[in-house]
Amino acid sequence: MIIKKPLITEKTLKETALNRYSFIVDPKATKGQIKEEVERLFKVNVVNVKTSLYKTRRSRSARSGFYRQSRAYKKATVELKPKQSIKYFETK
């Protein structure tokens, strides 16, 4: 399974108007694999795939003094052909 989960934030929901959808994917996945997986799962035609890697970050809580660490992940933004959409991202 290459696609782990959809990334739903304010920014990504605004991009759905431009036919762009974001997902958290396996860090070792290539753009071609991501494209094939999205086309197979959602039955849409992918025009473009952009990926970005996010490294592990470490932050300290001022109140308790403990360190907290966020995990590394890879984000993929997929652009679809016009007049196509993924129902999972639609809001009412």
Backbone as a ProteinNet text record, in pm:
[ID]
protein_1_A
[PRIMARY]
MIIKKPLITEKTLKETALNRYSFIVDPKATKGQIKEEVERLFKVNVVNVKTSLYKTRRSRSARSGFYRQSRAYKKATVELKPKQSIKYFETK
[TERTIARY]
84.5	0	88.7	85.6	169.8	105.7	-23.8	-94.6	-136.8	-91.1	-124.4	-255.2	-269.4	-393.7	-400.2	-520	-531.6	-490.3	-436.4	-394.6	-500.5	-579.8	-689.8	-661	-625.3	-602.9	-674.8	-672.8	-735.8	-672.3	-541.5	-469.1	-499.6	-501.7	-527	-672.3	-764.8	-904.3	-923.3	-844.7	-850.6	-796.5	-697.7	-637.9	-730.1	-832.9	-925.1	-1001	-1013.9	-1076.4	-990.4	-861.5	-768.8	-738.8	-820.6	-805	-673.9	-630.6	-510.6	-548.7	-499.4	-531.2	-401.6	-393.7	-270.5	-287.9	-182	-181.9	-49.9	-54	67.9	98.5	220.5	256.8	381.7	411.9	531.6	655	751	868.8	951.9	941.8	1020.4	946.2	822.9	741.2	789.8	783.6	820.9	695.3	715.8	602.5	518.3	582.4	510.9	424	475.7	398.2	279.1	300.1	191.4	82.3	122.5	26.8	-57.2	6.3	-65.8	-163.3	-120.2	-204.3	-328.6	-311.4	-425.3	-522.3	-471.3	-557.9	-634.5	-569.1	-633.6	-738.8	-705.3	-796.8	-920	-898.7	-1007.2	-1063.6	-1006	-1052.6	-1060	-946.7	-931.8	-804.8	-787.7	-667.1	-577.3	-454.4	-358.6	-275	-262.8	-183.9	-43.2	-31.9	96.5	105.1	225	249.5	368.5	351.1	460.4	477.5	602.5	629.1	723.2	714.8	807.9	827.9	952.2	988.6	994.6	939.5	944.1	1024.2	1129.2	1218.8	1163.5	1225.1	1189.1	1226.2	1134.5	1160.4	1149.9	1228.6	1228	1192.5	1094	1054.1	1041.6	1060.1	1057.3	937.8	868	755.4	808.7	774.8	823.4	760.4	639.3	567.7	621.2	635	676.3	824.8	889.4	1031.7	1064.4	963.8	986.8	1005.4	1080.7	1099.5	997.7	951.1	853.5	911	892.3	949.8	840.5	837.9	742	810.2	733.8	789.5	810.2	902.1	925.8	817.1	779.3	679.3	700.7	632.6	639.6	499.5	488.5	359.9	359.7	249.4	234.6	111.8	129.2	17.9	-7.1	-130.6	-167.9	-264.2	-236.5	-325.6	-401.5	-533.7	-618.3	-655.8	-709.1	-761.2	-881.6	-912.1	-1029.1	-1158.4	-1248.6	-1382.3	-1377.1	-1264.8	-1256.4	-1231.8	-1279.2	-1258.2	-1254.5	-1208.9	-1207.1	-1313.4	-1411.1	-1525.6	-1486.1	-1375.7	-1332.6	-1304.5	-1264.2	-1225.3	-1339.8	-1453.6	-1562.4	-1622.6	-1649.1	-1714.6	-1852.1	-1939.1	-2075.3	-2098.6
-118.2	0	124.1	197.8	316.6	436.8	456.7	570.1	531.4	608.5	578.4	643.5	775	844.5	977.4	1031.4	1163.4	1271.3	1378.7	1490.8	1599.4	1617.2	1712.7	1827.6	1943.2	2065.4	2177.9	2296.6	2410.3	2436.5	2431.6	2459.2	2354.6	2226.5	2122.4	2124.9	2165.9	2176.5	2291.8	2398.6	2508.1	2463.4	2375.2	2327	2232.1	2178.8	2089.6	2164.7	2295.9	2376	2376.2	2353	2348.4	2204.5	2109.6	1966.8	1909.1	1956.8	1904	1840.6	1719.7	1645	1597.1	1600.7	1565.5	1438.5	1359.7	1234.2	1218	1146.6	1101.6	965	949.4	826.2	764	643.5	572.7	651.3	676.4	756.3	698.2	569.1	506.8	503.3	552.3	547.6	648.9	609.2	699.6	768.4	871.5	943.6	852.9	766.3	672.7	576.4	525.8	435	506.6	631.3	708.9	734.4	769.4	794.3	670.5	555.4	430.7	396.1	415.1	381.8	471.3	602.1	693.9	662	636.1	603.4	473.6	375.9	247.2	258.8	328.9	337.4	423.8	540.8	638.2	645.4	569.7	565	704.5	776	909.2	910.7	1016.6	1032.4	1138.4	1100.7	1189.9	1259.8	1392.5	1472.4	1493.3	1523.6	1561.9	1513.3	1477.3	1436.7	1516	1580.9	1651.7	1590.7	1568.8	1508.1	1596.6	1582.8	1652.5	1569.6	1564.8	1491	1585.7	1542.1	1619	1538.9	1599.4	1530	1530.8	1449.2	1442.1	1573.2	1624.4	1747.3	1719	1791.2	1774.2	1907.7	1909.4	2033.3	2010.4	2116.3	2108.2	2184.8	2124.5	2190.6	2280	2406.8	2500.7	2472.8	2425.4	2403.4	2281	2168.6	2046.2	2015.6	2072.8	2049.6	1923.4	1848.1	1725.4	1754.9	1667.4	1678.7	1592.1	1643.2	1571.3	1562.6	1449.6	1430.7	1394.6	1467	1435	1343.7	1257.1	1159.2	1218.4	1159.1	1198.2	1137.5	1208.5	1157.3	1218.4	1161.8	1211.3	1251.2	1371.8	1421.2	1421.7	1374.7	1376	1458.7	1554	1633.2	1588.1	1544.8	1487	1580.6	1611.3	1696.4	1608.4	1627.1	1546.4	1624.1	1550.8	1615.6	1701.8	1804	1888.5	1807.9	1852	1793	1654.3	1621.1	1497.5	1534.5	1452.3	1479.4	1349.3	1359.1	1246.1	1274.3	1188	1209.1	1221.4	1159.3	1158.5	1298.4	1390.5	1525	1625.6	1589.2	1685.3	1723.8	1853.2	1903.4	1955.5	1956.2	2001.7	2141.5
0	0	0	-106.2	-119.5	-52	-74.1	-13.7	127.1	224.7	364	406.6	378.1	412	338.4	321.1	258.8	357.6	307.6	390.7	376.2	481.2	475	571.4	513.6	589.2	515.6	573.7	506.5	370.6	367.1	242.9	135.9	173	73.5	25.9	111.8	68.5	-29.8	-16.5	-113.8	-249.5	-247.9	-372.2	-448.5	-383.6	-454.7	-563.8	-550.1	-655.3	-782.3	-767.2	-880.7	-923.5	-876.5	-906.8	-853	-735.9	-671.4	-538.4	-514.6	-393.9	-330	-196.6	-125.6	-43.4	-40.2	33.5	107.4	219.1	286.1	224.6	174.7	104.4	165.9	122.5	166.3	122	211.7	175.7	61.2	35.2	-72.3	-205.6	-208.8	-330.6	-433.8	-560.7	-669.4	-723.2	-804.8	-862.6	-951.9	-1026.2	-1113.5	-1034.1	-923.6	-839.2	-776	-734.1	-674.1	-776.9	-899.7	-1007.3	-1035.7	-1049.1	-1076	-964.1	-839.5	-724.3	-717.5	-740.8	-737.7	-850.3	-969.2	-1082.8	-1058.3	-995.4	-969.5	-858.2	-750.1	-635.4	-663.1	-726.2	-741.4	-882.8	-976.6	-1115.3	-1178.1	-1172.4	-1230.7	-1315.4	-1394.2	-1476.1	-1413.4	-1380.8	-1316	-1422.2	-1409.5	-1502.8	-1448.7	-1317.7	-1260.4	-1115.7	-1071.8	-932.9	-880.5	-765.3	-698.4	-560	-521.4	-391	-310.7	-178.2	-89.5	36.7	81.1	201.5	320.3	432.9	556.7	657.8	711.8	803.5	945.8	1029.4	1170.4	1238.1	1321.2	1395.1	1544.7	1620.7	1765.5	1828.5	1917.7	1983.7	2133.6	2208.9	2354	2407.1	2500.4	2565.3	2676.7	2673.2	2774	2910.3	2910.2	3035.4	3111.3	3042.7	3110.9	3095.5	2995	2974.5	2896.7	2855.3	2780	2631.8	2566.9	2423.1	2350.9	2240	2158.4	2018.4	1954.3	1822.6	1721.8	1609.5	1504.1	1403	1342.3	1248.4	1110.3	1038.4	899.9	812	706.4	613.5	475.4	376.7	239.7	196.4	140	93.2	-58.9	-117.3	-262.5	-297.9	-388.3	-439.5	-582.8	-608.3	-736.8	-806.8	-933.8	-1013	-1112.3	-1116.7	-1204.2	-1329.7	-1427.4	-1548	-1511.5	-1592.5	-1562.9	-1556.9	-1471.3	-1452	-1387.9	-1324.7	-1247.2	-1101.7	-1011.7	-870	-792.3	-668.6	-577.1	-472	-461.4	-372.7	-225.9	-187.5	-48.1	5	-81.2	-39.4	-44.8	-97.8	-114.3	19.9	35.4	156.5	120.6	219.7	193.7	240.2
[MASK]
++++++++++++++++++++++++++++++++++++++++++++++++++++++++++++++++++++++++++++++++++++++++++++

